[in-house]
Amino acid sequence: MFEDCLGCKWTIHILAQIRCGTNRPSALVKTEKGLSTKVLNECLMRLIQFKIVEKLSYPEVPPRVEYCLTPFGQEFVEILDRIKALQDKFGNQARSLP
């Protein structure tokens, strides 16, 4: 699961944006330069499949869709934060490990 979710270079960026409150698809595309709607949708569907992100649909005209982290997704992002902290702390030392 971990490899499938993080196989896309945009996943971490999308999760960070959702965590910070950017949760509408159009806003996500605007905040991430180079991210296409197609790639965003594929990434979001994968995150929904693994229950990291939840899709919220509102019965409005025009339709409104938002994404939020599930409880599992919140813990998943905390793990990613810890990995980032290790990377920042040890930098290139970690790359030279056998």
Residue pairs with C-beta under 8 A, 6 or more apart in sequence:
1 50
4 46
4 50
5 11
5 46
5 47
5 50
5 52
6 12
8 39
8 42
8 43
8 46
10 32
10 35
10 39
10 40
10 43
11 43
11 46
11 47
12 80
13 32
13 35
14 28
14 32
14 35
14 40
14 43
14 44
14 47
15 47
15 52
15 53
15 69
15 73
15 76
15 77
15 80
16 77
17 23
17 27
17 28
17 31
17 32
18 28
18 53
18 67
18 68
18 69
19 69
19 74
19 77
22 28
22 31
23 66
23 67
23 68
24 64
24 65
24 66
24 67
25 37
25 40
25 41
25 44
25 65
25 67
28 35
28 40
28 67
29 35
29 36
29 37
29 40
32 40
44 53
44 55
44 67
47 53
47 67
47 73
48 54
48 55
51 70
51 72
51 73
52 69
52 70
52 72
52 73
52 76
53 67
53 68
53 69
53 70
53 73
54 67
54 68
54 69
54 70
54 73
55 65
55 66
55 67
56 65
56 66
56 67
56 68
57 63
57 64
57 65
58 64
58 65
58 66
69 76
69 77
86 94
87 94
